[in-house]
């Protein structure tokens, strides 16, 4: 249940937040409402195999998600976009953690001691969580990190490399998970050979390299975590 709830967050807040919905959400409260309804529906679907009676906590998570996003829509904090993104995700994860604790699925006092046993008991969900993370969530994180650290601005999402990057991360994570580390550089080699000559003299060259480095780091890190569990 614990892993399922965090997986539901990744699916609802990232994978099912397509570009047009994200743009709508940034300019109108109606977009925020639709996005939060998607999160609510996904979270409810994810509890069904475990405990359908847990729906009040699903509603609580959905309401909290709306409040967090609505506040960000109304109040533009004078902080870097990377920091805003980080605070947003921390807030959502705190809400989910508190809901799991309040609903009887998480003992905060013994969380650290029981974390390893939890991971080993839900290996399938761990793999689903990791692979879900390196798709759309990792793409968003890579964008915020690269633009925030290199240019100090918010990310620009309008490029065609999203699905290429997702495919690269899926391959790299899998290769690391099965111990084939030498295949990781081969995954990004085609991009470097075909795209780098085109962007090397562009003003986005430094951002491009930062995105690539962040993408590889996330994929390899998830692959290493897979090997540890």
N, CA, C and O of each residue as an XYZ file, in Angstrom:
916
protein
N       0.819     -1.207      0.000
C       0.000      0.000      0.000
C       0.860      1.269      0.000
O       0.563      2.240     -0.696
N       1.931      1.236      0.795
C       2.795      2.409      0.898
C       3.399      2.745     -0.457
O       3.310      3.882     -0.921
N       4.009      1.760     -1.083
C       4.634      1.988     -2.382
C       3.583      2.327     -3.423
O       3.820      3.160     -4.297
N       2.424      1.690     -3.336
C       1.355      1.949     -4.296
C       0.922      3.405     -4.257
O       0.616      3.977     -5.303
N       0.888      4.016     -3.088
C       0.460      5.410     -2.979
C       1.475      6.373     -3.596
O       1.095      7.364     -4.221
N       2.756      6.081     -3.421
C       3.762      6.942     -4.051
C       3.806      6.705     -5.559
O       4.064      7.631     -6.328
N       3.556      5.481     -5.975
C       3.452      5.191     -7.404
C       2.253      5.917     -8.001
O       2.336      6.444     -9.110
N       1.135      5.949     -7.272
C      -0.047      6.669     -7.741
C       0.263      8.151     -7.930
O      -0.226      8.776     -8.871
N       1.073      8.709     -7.038
C       1.460     10.122     -7.177
C       2.254     10.350     -8.455
O       1.995     11.305     -9.188
N       3.210      9.486     -8.723
C       4.018      9.638     -9.938
C       3.150      9.528    -11.192
O       3.338     10.279    -12.149
N       2.201      8.593    -11.184
C       1.332      8.410    -12.349
C       0.400      9.606    -12.519
O       0.274     10.146    -13.618
N      -0.255     10.020    -11.433
C      -1.227     11.100    -11.532
C      -0.614     12.469    -11.718
O      -1.148     13.291    -12.463
N       0.510     12.730    -11.047
C       1.106     14.071    -11.080
C       2.060     14.273    -12.246
O       2.388     15.410    -12.585
N       2.509     13.188    -12.862
C       3.475     13.314    -13.949
C       3.018     12.619    -15.224
O       2.776     13.270    -16.240
N       2.902     11.308    -15.167
C       2.642     10.542    -16.382
C       1.319     10.945    -17.022
O       1.224     11.018    -18.247
N       0.297     11.207    -16.210
C      -1.003     11.607    -16.746
C      -1.209     13.123    -16.724
O      -2.334     13.599    -16.880
N      -0.136     13.873    -16.534
C      -0.207     15.323    -16.694
C       0.471     15.680    -18.021
O       1.627     16.100    -18.055
N      -0.281     15.501    -19.104
C       0.271     15.726    -20.428
C       0.504     17.219    -20.659
O       0.066     18.050    -19.864
N       1.192     17.554    -21.749
C       1.644     18.926    -21.975
C       0.511     19.934    -21.988
O       0.621     20.997    -21.377
N      -0.583     19.613    -22.680
C      -1.690     20.567    -22.775
C      -2.355     20.775    -21.413
O      -2.785     21.883    -21.094
N      -2.439     19.709    -20.610
C      -3.014     19.847    -19.279
C      -2.103     20.682    -18.381
O      -2.585     21.508    -17.606
N      -0.809     20.472    -18.480
C       0.135     21.259    -17.681
C       0.050     22.736    -18.051
O       0.108     23.603    -17.179
N      -0.088     23.022    -19.356
C      -0.212     24.410    -19.796
C      -1.522     25.021    -19.298
O      -1.543     26.168    -18.852
N      -2.610     24.257    -19.373
C      -3.913     24.721    -18.884
C      -3.861     24.988    -17.385
O      -4.387     25.986    -16.893
N      -3.213     24.070    -16.675
C      -3.085     24.201    -15.226
C      -2.319     25.459    -14.832
O      -2.586     26.045    -13.782
N      -1.371     25.875    -15.662
C      -0.547     27.044    -15.336
C      -1.257     28.366    -15.594
O      -0.823     29.408    -15.102
N      -2.362     28.333    -16.371
C      -3.020     29.601    -16.714
C      -4.458     29.708    -16.216
O      -5.041     30.790    -16.278
N      -5.048     28.617    -15.723
C      -6.446     28.674    -15.292
C      -6.689     27.717    -14.134
O      -6.131     26.622    -14.085
N      -7.545     28.157    -13.189
C      -7.872     27.310    -12.059
C      -8.612     26.051    -12.501
O      -8.514     25.012    -11.847
N      -9.352     26.137    -13.608
C     -10.051     24.961    -14.121
C      -9.063     23.856    -14.453
O      -9.352     22.682    -14.221
N      -7.904     24.209    -14.991
C      -6.875     23.218    -15.284
C      -6.348     22.566    -14.016
O      -6.086     21.364    -13.993
N      -6.193     23.364    -12.955
C      -5.757     22.819    -11.665
C      -6.779     21.815    -11.146
O      -6.412     20.754    -10.639
N      -8.061     22.151    -11.273
C      -9.128     21.265    -10.787
C      -9.124     19.946    -11.558
O      -9.205     18.875    -10.955
N      -9.030     20.016    -12.886
C      -9.020     18.789    -13.693
C      -7.819     17.933    -13.343
O      -7.942     16.716    -13.201
N      -6.659     18.559    -13.201
C      -5.451     17.810    -12.829
C      -5.642     17.102    -11.490
O      -5.269     15.938    -11.345
N      -6.219     17.797    -10.513
C      -6.399     17.203     -9.191
C      -7.441     16.090     -9.223
O      -7.335     15.130     -8.459
N      -8.449     16.199    -10.094
C      -9.416     15.119    -10.248
C      -8.742     13.872    -10.839
O      -9.076     12.745    -10.473
N      -7.795     14.089    -11.753
C      -7.028     12.965    -12.307
C      -6.220     12.292    -11.199
O      -6.209     11.066    -11.092
N      -5.546     13.092    -10.379
C      -4.770     12.552     -9.261
C      -5.677     11.775     -8.307
O      -5.321     10.689     -7.849
N      -6.848     12.336     -8.012
C      -7.799     11.676     -7.116
C      -8.235     10.333     -7.685
O      -8.262      9.335     -6.966
N      -8.580     10.299     -8.980
C      -9.041      9.057     -9.609
C      -7.948      8.000     -9.628
O      -8.207      6.830     -9.348
N      -6.732      8.406     -9.955
C      -5.615      7.459     -9.999
C      -5.330      6.910     -8.611
O      -5.115      5.708     -8.453
N      -5.325      7.778     -7.602
C      -5.065      7.330     -6.235
C      -6.130      6.337     -5.779
O      -5.813      5.337     -5.135
N      -7.393      6.611     -6.113
C      -8.473      5.691     -5.743
C      -8.299      4.342     -6.438
O      -8.499      3.299     -5.815
N      -7.931      4.351     -7.717
C      -7.727      3.094     -8.440
C      -6.599      2.271     -7.826
O      -6.662      1.042     -7.799
N      -5.574      2.952     -7.338
C      -4.425      2.241     -6.792
C      -4.715      1.621     -5.426
O      -4.010      0.697     -5.020
N      -5.737      2.103     -4.701
C      -6.019      1.497     -3.394
C      -6.925      0.278     -3.524
O      -7.000     -0.532     -2.600
N      -7.617      0.130     -4.660
C      -8.611     -0.930     -4.792
C      -8.056     -2.334     -4.530
O      -8.730     -3.125     -3.870
N      -6.846     -2.682     -5.021
C      -6.341     -4.038     -4.740
C      -5.973     -4.256     -3.273
O      -5.816     -5.397     -2.838
N      -5.836     -3.169     -2.506
C      -5.351     -3.287     -1.132
C      -6.470     -3.093     -0.101
O      -6.685     -3.939      0.767
N      -7.174     -1.963     -0.214
C      -8.203     -1.650      0.778
C      -9.167     -0.610      0.213
O      -8.918      0.589      0.338
N     -10.263     -1.049     -0.406
C     -11.235     -0.092     -0.968
C     -11.842      0.841      0.079
O     -12.293      1.938     -0.252
N     -11.855      0.407      1.345
C     -12.432      1.228      2.402
C     -11.523      2.387      2.820
O     -11.878      3.172      3.700
N     -10.371      2.489      2.197
C      -9.413      3.557      2.533
C      -9.742      4.858      1.801
O      -8.962      5.809      1.836
N     -10.899      4.896      1.137
C     -11.233      6.039      0.293
C     -11.264      7.391      1.016
O     -10.948      8.398      0.382
N     -11.631      7.476      2.320
C     -11.575      8.799      2.963
C     -10.176      9.415      2.938
O     -10.022     10.629      2.805
N      -9.162      8.561      3.066
C      -7.788      9.081      3.010
C      -7.420      9.474      1.584
O      -6.628     10.394      1.377
N      -7.988      8.786      0.604
C      -7.792      9.175     -0.795
C      -8.369     10.568     -1.031
O      -7.750     11.405     -1.686
N      -9.555     10.803     -0.492
C     -10.180     12.126     -0.622
C      -9.314     13.184      0.064
O      -9.143     14.287     -0.455
N      -8.770     12.839      1.230
C      -7.904     13.781      1.944
C      -6.661     14.119      1.115
O      -6.258     15.279      1.038
N      -6.058     13.101      0.498
C      -4.891     13.340     -0.359
C      -5.272     14.221     -1.544
O      -4.526     15.127     -1.912
N      -6.443     13.953     -2.146
C      -6.889     14.746     -3.283
C      -7.136     16.199     -2.916
O      -6.751     17.105     -3.655
N      -7.784     16.424     -1.766
C      -8.043     17.801     -1.322
C      -6.740     18.534     -1.034
O      -6.566     19.689     -1.423
N      -5.820     17.848     -0.346
C      -4.522     18.462     -0.042
C      -3.749     18.778     -1.318
O      -3.100     19.820     -1.418
N      -3.824     17.867     -2.299
C      -3.138     18.107     -3.573
C      -3.700     19.360     -4.233
O      -2.951     20.180     -4.765
N      -5.019     19.502     -4.196
C      -5.649     20.695     -4.781
C      -5.210     21.959     -4.051
O      -4.879     22.959     -4.687
N      -5.206     21.920     -2.728
C      -4.823     23.109     -1.968
C      -3.386     23.527     -2.275
O      -3.101     24.714     -2.429
N      -2.485     22.550     -2.364
C      -1.082     22.861     -2.664
C      -0.957     23.493     -4.042
O      -0.276     24.506     -4.204
N      -1.610     22.899     -5.033
C      -1.514     23.421     -6.398
C      -2.251     24.744     -6.547
O      -1.797     25.629     -7.272
N      -3.391     24.887     -5.862
C      -4.162     26.127     -5.961
C      -3.409     27.293     -5.347
O      -3.425     28.400     -5.885
N      -2.749     27.050     -4.223
C      -1.946     28.105     -3.586
C      -0.826     28.543     -4.524
O      -0.557     29.736     -4.663
N      -0.169     27.571     -5.170
C       0.902     27.922     -6.107
C       0.367     28.691     -7.311
O       1.055     29.553     -7.857
N      -0.859     28.380     -7.724
C      -1.454     29.098     -8.849
C      -1.762     30.543     -8.475
O      -1.577     31.450     -9.287
N      -2.231     30.760     -7.248
C      -2.614     32.099     -6.807
C      -1.435     32.917     -6.301
O      -1.382     34.130     -6.499
N      -0.486     32.246     -5.645
C       0.639     32.946     -5.012
C       1.935     32.531     -5.700
O       2.334     31.368     -5.632
N       2.583     33.469     -6.353
C       3.847     33.202     -7.034
C       4.999     33.609     -6.114
O       5.339     34.788     -6.012
N       5.586     32.632     -5.456
C       6.678     32.921     -4.536
C       7.900     33.427     -5.289
O       8.213     32.915     -6.364
N       8.599     34.427     -4.746
C       9.795     34.974     -5.410
C      11.018     34.098     -5.178
O      12.013     34.544     -4.608
N      10.936     32.851     -5.625
C      12.040     31.916     -5.457
C      12.323     31.266     -6.803
O      11.459     31.279     -7.679
N      13.520     30.692     -6.995
C      13.825     30.015     -8.265
C      12.848     28.880     -8.549
O      12.314     28.259     -7.630
N      12.622     28.618     -9.829
C      11.685     27.580    -10.233
C      12.089     26.201     -9.695
O      11.234     25.395     -9.328
N      13.396     25.942     -9.655
C      13.866     24.656     -9.134
C      13.474     24.494     -7.672
O      13.049     23.416     -7.256
N      13.614     25.561     -6.892
C      13.228     25.510     -5.480
C      11.718     25.351     -5.343
O      11.250     24.603     -4.485
N      10.957     26.043     -6.176
C       9.499     25.926     -6.124
C       9.057     24.499     -6.437
O       8.181     23.944     -5.774
N       9.679     23.922     -7.457
C       9.362     22.542     -7.822
C       9.685     21.593     -6.676
O       8.894     20.704     -6.360
N      10.846     21.780     -6.054
C      11.245     20.920     -4.944
C      10.290     21.025     -3.761
O       9.912     20.012     -3.173
N       9.899     22.249     -3.412
C       8.979     22.449     -2.303
C       7.612     21.844     -2.605
O       6.971     21.281     -1.718
N       7.165     21.958     -3.850
C       5.886     21.376     -4.255
C       5.885     19.864     -4.042
O       4.936     19.313     -3.484
N       6.944     19.200     -4.485
C       7.003     17.752     -4.357
C       7.166     17.314     -2.905
O       6.590     16.308     -2.490
N       7.942     18.060     -2.137
C       8.089     17.743     -0.711
C       6.739     17.818     -0.017
O       6.401     16.956      0.793
N       5.964     18.856     -0.338
C       4.644     19.013      0.270
C       3.737     17.835     -0.070
O       3.050     17.311      0.806
N       3.728     17.415     -1.334
C       2.885     16.287     -1.732
C       3.317     14.998     -1.028
O       2.475     14.223     -0.574
N       4.618     14.776     -0.941
C       5.103     13.549     -0.300
C       4.817     13.555      1.202
O       4.550     12.504      1.784
N       4.869     14.718      1.828
C       4.520     14.807      3.248
C       3.054     14.450      3.457
O       2.710     13.721      4.387
N       2.194     14.971      2.584
C       0.756     14.674      2.685
C       0.508     13.173      2.558
O      -0.240     12.598      3.348
N       1.136     12.536      1.565
C       0.947     11.099      1.364
C       1.465     10.316      2.570
O       0.829      9.360      3.013
N       2.610     10.720      3.093
C       3.192     10.044      4.261
C       2.273     10.164      5.476
O       2.056      9.185      6.191
N       1.737     11.355      5.708
C       0.844     11.561      6.844
C      -0.457     10.772      6.673
O      -1.000     10.240      7.641
N      -0.952     10.700      5.427
C      -2.171      9.927      5.176
C      -1.927      8.442      5.453
O      -2.768      7.776      6.056
N      -0.795      7.933      5.020
C      -0.466      6.532      5.275
C      -0.308      6.260      6.768
O      -0.713      5.208      7.263
N       0.283      7.215      7.475
C       0.429      7.056      8.916
C      -0.936      7.118      9.603
O      -1.240      6.294     10.466
N      -1.755      8.097      9.218
C      -3.074      8.237      9.819
C      -3.988      7.072      9.494
O      -4.849      6.705     10.293
N      -3.795      6.485      8.302
C      -4.629      5.362      7.885
C      -4.147      4.015      8.364
O      -4.733      2.985      8.032
N      -3.075      4.018      9.147
C      -2.622      2.782      9.763
C      -1.666      1.946      8.943
O      -1.407      0.795      9.293
N      -1.131      2.491      7.857
C      -0.223      1.720      7.016
C       1.254      2.067      7.228
O       2.135      1.408      6.676
N       1.514      3.086      8.018
C       2.898      3.515      8.189
C       3.126      3.945      9.629
O       2.437      4.824     10.146
N       4.097      3.315     10.263
C       4.505      3.685     11.620
C       5.735      4.568     11.499
O       6.840      4.083     11.256
N       5.534      5.869     11.671
C       6.636      6.805     11.467
C       7.796      6.532     12.418
O       8.950      6.765     12.058
N       7.517      6.047     13.613
C       8.580      5.815     14.589
C       9.528      4.709     14.154
O      10.722      4.745     14.452
N       8.976      3.712     13.438
C       9.813      2.580     13.039
C      10.069      2.558     11.526
O      10.439      1.526     10.965
N       9.871      3.692     10.888
C      10.000      3.752      9.425
C      11.387      3.346      8.962
O      11.527      2.550      8.032
N      12.416      3.890      9.607
C      13.787      3.608      9.171
C      14.130      2.139      9.382
O      14.737      1.514      8.513
N      13.747      1.586     10.524
C      14.076      0.202     10.830
C      13.382     -0.776      9.889
O      13.930     -1.826      9.556
N      12.181     -0.425      9.467
C      11.391     -1.351      8.652
C      11.506     -1.105      7.151
O      10.915     -1.838      6.358
N      12.257     -0.083      6.755
C      12.287      0.295      5.341
C      12.874     -0.810      4.464
O      12.349     -1.077      3.384
N      13.951     -1.454      4.909
C      14.568     -2.497      4.109
C      13.622     -3.686      3.938
O      13.490     -4.227      2.840
N      12.971     -4.085      5.016
C      12.018     -5.193      4.932
C      10.860     -4.848      4.011
O      10.358     -5.708      3.288
N      10.434     -3.584      4.038
C       9.348     -3.132      3.173
C       9.739     -3.248      1.712
O       8.959     -3.716      0.882
N      10.951     -2.818      1.406
C      11.414     -2.872      0.018
C      11.492     -4.310     -0.471
O      11.081     -4.613     -1.591
N      12.014     -5.186      0.359
C      12.196     -6.566     -0.053
C      10.865     -7.307     -0.190
O      10.777     -8.288     -0.927
N       9.829     -6.842      0.516
C       8.538     -7.531      0.472
C       7.689     -7.107     -0.709
O       6.708     -7.777     -1.030
N       8.037     -6.019     -1.360
C       7.232     -5.497     -2.468
C       8.128     -5.208     -3.681
O       8.127     -4.096     -4.210
N       8.878     -6.203     -4.105
C       9.827     -5.972     -5.184
C       9.152     -5.549     -6.484
O       9.669     -4.689     -7.196
N       8.000     -6.145     -6.803
C       7.320     -5.779     -8.040
C       6.926     -4.316     -8.032
O       7.137     -3.602     -9.013
N       6.352     -3.867     -6.919
C       5.967     -2.456     -6.828
C       7.187     -1.541     -6.833
O       7.129     -0.427     -7.354
N       8.298     -2.014     -6.250
C       9.532     -1.224     -6.278
C       9.986     -1.003     -7.721
O      10.360      0.106     -8.103
N       9.948     -2.071     -8.515
C      10.352     -1.940     -9.914
C       9.380     -1.045    -10.681
O       9.804     -0.238    -11.508
N       8.089     -1.182    -10.414
C       7.112     -0.317    -11.076
C       7.324      1.138    -10.684
O       7.239      2.033    -11.525
N       7.601      1.372     -9.401
C       7.849      2.735     -8.927
C       9.085      3.324     -9.593
O       9.064      4.469    -10.045
N      10.165      2.543     -9.654
C      11.401      3.036    -10.265
C      11.242      3.336    -11.735
O      11.683      4.383    -12.209
N      10.609      2.420    -12.472
C      10.436      2.641    -13.903
C       9.456      3.776    -14.179
O       9.622      4.517    -15.148
N       8.438      3.916    -13.335
C       7.522      5.051    -13.500
C       8.259      6.370    -13.268
O       8.020      7.355    -13.965
N       9.155      6.376    -12.285
C       9.890      7.602    -11.965
C      10.767      8.065    -13.117
O      10.849      9.265    -13.381
N      11.428      7.134    -13.813
C      12.377      7.560    -14.850
C      11.695      7.914    -16.169
O      12.378      8.223    -17.145
N      10.365      7.875    -16.219
C       9.674      8.320    -17.431
C       9.389      9.816    -17.309
O      10.324     10.617    -17.345
N       8.152     10.203    -17.167
C       7.789     11.617    -17.111
C       8.321     12.344    -15.874
O       8.811     13.465    -16.012
N       8.246     11.754    -14.657
C       8.784     12.480    -13.502
C      10.251     12.857    -13.671
O      10.640     13.984    -13.362
N      11.065     11.930    -14.156
C      12.484     12.222    -14.350
C      12.669     13.293    -15.415
O      13.551     14.142    -15.291
N      11.837     13.262    -16.472
C      11.929     14.290    -17.522
C      11.693     15.675    -16.939
O      12.429     16.614    -17.242
N      10.661     15.805    -16.099
C      10.374     17.098    -15.468
C      11.512     17.499    -14.533
O      11.940     18.653    -14.539
N      12.001     16.559    -13.734
C      13.084     16.852    -12.803
C      14.350     17.259    -13.540
O      15.045     18.184    -13.118
N      14.656     16.571    -14.646
C      15.827     16.914    -15.451
C      15.714     18.339    -15.973
O      16.684     19.095    -15.932
N      14.537     18.709    -16.464
C      14.332     20.055    -17.006
C      14.525     21.113    -15.927
O      15.264     22.077    -16.127
N      13.862     20.937    -14.779
C      13.981     21.918    -13.703
C      15.424     22.030    -13.224
O      15.910     23.131    -12.965
N      16.110     20.892    -13.104
C      17.486     20.902    -12.601
C      18.426     21.590    -13.586
O      19.215     22.449    -13.191
N      18.350     21.224    -14.854
C      19.263     21.778    -15.851
C      19.080     23.283    -16.014
O      20.052     24.036    -15.957
N      17.855     23.719    -16.213
C      17.615     25.151    -16.403
C      17.856     25.938    -15.123
O      18.359     27.062    -15.163
N      17.494     25.341    -13.977
C      17.685     26.045    -12.718
C      19.138     26.242    -12.361
O      19.522     27.313    -11.891
N      19.970     25.204    -12.581
C      21.380     25.293    -12.211
C      22.212     26.037    -13.247
O      23.152     26.746    -12.888
N      21.881     25.887    -14.522
C      22.699     26.499    -15.583
C      22.270     27.932    -15.877
O      23.108     28.827    -15.981
N      20.956     28.148    -16.010
C      20.480     29.471    -16.401
C      19.765     30.213    -15.286
O      19.534     31.417    -15.391
N      19.410     29.506    -14.215
C      18.694     30.147    -13.131
C      17.279     30.540    -13.494
O      16.730     31.479    -12.918
N      16.678     29.837    -14.439
C      15.328     30.151    -14.903
C      14.451     28.907    -14.813
O      14.913     27.815    -14.483
N      13.187     29.106    -15.115
C      12.283     27.988    -15.203
C      12.556     27.184    -16.459
O      13.172     27.698    -17.392
N      12.116     25.939    -16.507
C      12.410     25.074    -17.661
C      11.591     25.424    -18.882
O      10.521     26.025    -18.784
N      12.109     25.038    -20.032
C      11.382     25.120    -21.295
C      11.089     23.691    -21.737
O      12.004     22.915    -22.009
N       9.801     23.354    -21.805
C       9.410     21.976    -22.072
C       9.139     21.701    -23.542
O       8.903     20.551    -23.912
N       9.166     22.708    -24.380
C       8.765     22.505    -25.764
C       9.851     21.984    -26.674
O      10.224     22.670    -27.625
N      10.376     20.790    -26.419
C      11.336     20.193    -27.336
C      10.906     18.776    -27.673
O       9.985     18.234    -27.063
N      11.578     18.181    -28.647
C      11.161     16.873    -29.157
C      11.941     15.713    -28.549
O      11.798     14.575    -28.995
N      12.767     15.984    -27.533
C      13.634     14.938    -26.995
C      13.021     14.222    -25.796
O      13.676     13.379    -25.184
N      11.781     14.541    -25.453
C      11.178     13.954    -24.258
C      11.142     12.429    -24.332
O      11.637     11.750    -23.433
N      10.561     11.895    -25.400
C      10.393     10.447    -25.491
C      11.712      9.740    -25.782
O      11.901      8.590    -25.386
N      12.618     10.417    -26.468
C      13.951      9.857    -26.666
C      14.663      9.714    -25.324
O      15.279      8.686    -25.046
N      14.572     10.755    -24.496
C      15.197     10.696    -23.178
C      14.587      9.616    -22.302
O      15.300      8.933    -21.566
N      13.255      9.456    -22.378
C      12.595      8.405    -21.598
C      13.103      7.031    -22.023
O      13.407      6.186    -21.181
N      13.194      6.815    -23.335
C      13.674      5.530    -23.828
C      15.121      5.278    -23.399
O      15.478      4.163    -23.019
N      15.939      6.315    -23.463
C      17.328      6.168    -23.028
C      17.404      5.779    -21.554
O      18.170      4.888    -21.186
N      16.615      6.441    -20.711
C      16.653      6.140    -19.279
C      16.151      4.732    -18.991
O      16.693      4.047    -18.124
N      15.124      4.296    -19.707
C      14.625      2.936    -19.524
C      15.711      1.911    -19.842
O      15.890      0.937    -19.111
N      16.432      2.140    -20.937
C      17.494      1.220    -21.321
C      18.649      1.253    -20.326
O      19.142      0.205    -19.906
N      19.083      2.462    -19.947
C      20.224      2.577    -19.033
C      19.909      1.966    -17.673
O      20.741      1.270    -17.090
N      18.713      2.228    -17.173
C      18.323      1.652    -15.887
C      18.327      0.130    -15.943
O      18.808     -0.532    -15.023
N      17.790     -0.417    -17.023
C      17.741     -1.864    -17.176
C      19.138     -2.460    -17.275
O      19.421     -3.487    -16.658
N      20.015     -1.820    -18.051
C      21.378     -2.330    -18.200
C      22.120     -2.319    -16.861
O      22.831     -3.269    -16.536
N      21.952     -1.238    -16.083
C      22.614     -1.179    -14.775
C      22.021     -2.233    -13.846
O      22.754     -2.880    -13.099
N      20.702     -2.412    -13.885
C      20.033     -3.377    -13.005
C      20.512     -4.803    -13.247
O      20.572     -5.609    -12.319
N      20.854     -5.114    -14.505
C      21.316     -6.477    -14.808
C      22.839     -6.572    -14.835
O      23.401     -7.608    -15.193
N      23.503     -5.473    -14.450
C      24.954     -5.494    -14.320
C      25.744     -5.237    -15.582
O      26.959     -5.433    -15.598
N      25.071     -4.794    -16.658
C      25.763     -4.523    -17.922
C      26.116     -3.034    -18.021
O      25.572     -2.309    -18.854
N      27.025     -2.599    -17.166
C      27.359     -1.175    -17.065
C      27.989     -0.621    -18.347
O      27.784      0.547    -18.677
N      28.741     -1.433    -19.060
C      29.443     -0.959    -20.250
C      28.490     -0.586    -21.378
O      28.880      0.104    -22.320
N      27.237     -1.043    -21.285
C      26.265     -0.709    -22.325
C      25.647      0.676    -22.125
O      25.014      1.215    -23.033
N      25.831      1.246    -20.940
C      25.234      2.554    -20.659
C      25.742      3.635    -21.604
O      24.922      4.364    -22.163
N      27.067      3.781    -21.818
C      27.526      4.814    -22.760
C      27.001      4.609    -24.181
O      26.808      5.574    -24.920
N      26.773      3.353    -24.560
C      26.283      3.095    -25.917
C      24.870      3.637    -26.122
O      24.469      3.931    -27.248
N      24.122      3.767    -25.033
C      22.748      4.269    -25.145
C      22.736      5.732    -25.567
O      21.914      6.132    -26.392
N      23.641      6.535    -25.009
C      23.639      7.967    -25.315
C      24.543      8.308    -26.489
O      24.554      9.450    -26.948
N      25.305      7.328    -26.986
C      26.213      7.598    -28.101
C      25.488      8.093    -29.350
O      25.954      9.058    -29.955
N      24.373      7.489    -29.772
C      23.679      8.001    -30.965
C      23.250      9.456    -30.817
O      23.345     10.226    -31.772
N      22.780      9.843    -29.632
C      22.370     11.228    -29.428
C      23.559     12.174    -29.571
O      23.458     13.224    -30.206
N      24.695     11.787    -28.971
C      25.881     12.633    -29.057
C      26.378     12.761    -30.486
O      26.824     13.832    -30.896
N      26.305     11.684    -31.243
C      26.795     11.713    -32.622
C      25.875     12.499    -33.540
O      26.342     13.184    -34.450
N      24.555     12.404    -33.305
C      23.599     13.026    -34.223
C      23.143     14.416    -33.782
O      22.955     15.299    -34.619
N      22.963     14.622    -32.458
C      22.405     15.889    -31.994
C      23.455     16.894    -31.540
O      23.297     18.096    -31.753
N      24.533     16.407    -30.913
C      25.501     17.352    -30.359
C      26.114     18.274    -31.411
O      26.247     19.467    -31.141
N      26.500     17.783    -32.614
C      27.032     18.716    -33.623
C      26.043     19.816    -33.994
O      26.449     20.904    -34.403
N      24.748     19.538    -33.854
C      23.731     20.527    -34.210
C      23.546     21.588    -33.140
O      23.199     22.726    -33.455
N      23.774     21.232    -31.867
C      23.503     22.177    -30.780
C      24.769     22.716    -30.127
O      24.677     23.589    -29.264
N      25.949     22.228    -30.507
C      27.173     22.598    -29.797
C      27.483     24.092    -29.861
O      28.099     24.638    -28.946
N      27.057     24.754    -30.940
C      27.295     26.188    -31.061
C      26.079     27.006    -30.670
O      26.089     28.232    -30.788
N      25.034     26.343    -30.208
C      23.800     27.017    -29.812
C      23.926     27.520    -28.377
O      24.739     27.005    -27.608
N      23.125     28.526    -28.013
C      23.175     29.063    -26.656
C      22.653     28.061    -25.630
O      22.883     28.224    -24.432
N      21.949     27.022    -26.093
C      21.417     25.999    -25.204
C      22.390     24.843    -24.985
O      22.033     23.855    -24.342
N      23.603     24.947    -25.504
C      24.539     23.824    -25.433
C      24.806     23.399    -23.992
O      24.827     22.206    -23.690
N      25.010     24.367    -23.105
C      25.303     24.029    -21.712
C      24.095     23.380    -21.045
O      24.246     22.455    -20.247
N      22.895     23.864    -21.370
C      21.678     23.264    -20.818
C      21.507     21.848    -21.354
O      21.114     20.942    -20.618
N      21.799     21.662    -22.625
C      21.685     20.346    -23.256
C      22.575     19.334    -22.533
O      22.137     18.226    -22.224
N      23.817     19.717    -22.265
C      24.735     18.809    -21.579
C      24.286     18.556    -20.136
O      24.402     17.442    -19.627
N      23.771     19.605    -19.488
C      23.287     19.434    -18.114
C      22.097     18.476    -18.074
O      21.997     17.644    -17.172
N      21.202     18.593    -19.046
C      20.057     17.686    -19.123
C      20.525     16.247    -19.335
O      20.021     15.324    -18.695
N      21.479     16.066    -20.227
C      21.976     14.730    -20.524
C      22.642     14.119    -19.296
O      22.422     12.949    -18.983
N      23.458     14.913    -18.600
C      24.138     14.424    -17.398
C      23.130     14.064    -16.308
O      23.251     13.024    -15.661
N      22.138     14.928    -16.110
C      21.118     14.664    -15.089
C      20.314     13.417    -15.436
O      19.983     12.621    -14.558
N      20.002     13.250    -16.720
C      19.229     12.096    -17.170
C      19.996     10.796    -16.916
O      19.437      9.825    -16.408
N      21.272     10.790    -17.274
C      22.106      9.597    -17.059
C      22.233      9.306    -15.562
O      22.151      8.152    -15.142
N      22.433     10.352    -14.765
C      22.592     10.173    -13.320
C      21.351      9.546    -12.694
O      21.461      8.638    -11.870
N      20.172     10.027    -13.081
C      18.934      9.474    -12.529
C      18.755      8.013    -12.940
O      18.411      7.164    -12.117
N      18.991      7.730    -14.225
C      18.803      6.369    -14.718
C      19.753      5.390    -14.033
O      19.338      4.313    -13.605
N      21.016      5.765    -13.933
C      22.008      4.895    -13.291
C      21.693      4.721    -11.805
O      21.843      3.626    -11.263
N      21.262      5.786    -11.153
C      20.942      5.710     -9.733
C      19.794      4.742     -9.474
O      19.853      3.941     -8.541
N      18.749      4.812    -10.300
C      17.618      3.888    -10.136
C      18.071      2.454    -10.406
O      17.664      1.531     -9.700
N      18.911      2.265    -11.423
C      19.419      0.935    -11.710
C      20.218      0.355    -10.552
O      20.102     -0.832    -10.247
N      21.031      1.191     -9.904
C      21.809      0.745     -8.751
C      20.887      0.382     -7.578
O      21.123     -0.600     -6.874
N      19.846      1.180     -7.384
C      18.871      0.870     -6.321
C      18.198     -0.470     -6.595
O      17.959     -1.250     -5.674
N      17.894     -0.735     -7.865
C      17.298     -2.032     -8.218
C      18.226     -3.182     -7.817
O      17.767     -4.205     -7.308
N      19.525     -3.013     -8.048
C      20.477     -4.067     -7.704
C      20.580     -4.238     -6.181
O      20.815     -5.346     -5.699
N      20.407     -3.159     -5.434
C      20.522     -3.229     -3.976
C      19.354     -3.973     -3.336
O      19.510     -4.621     -2.301
N      18.166     -3.869     -3.972
C      17.008     -4.545     -3.376
C      16.822     -5.943     -3.929
O      15.893     -6.645     -3.531
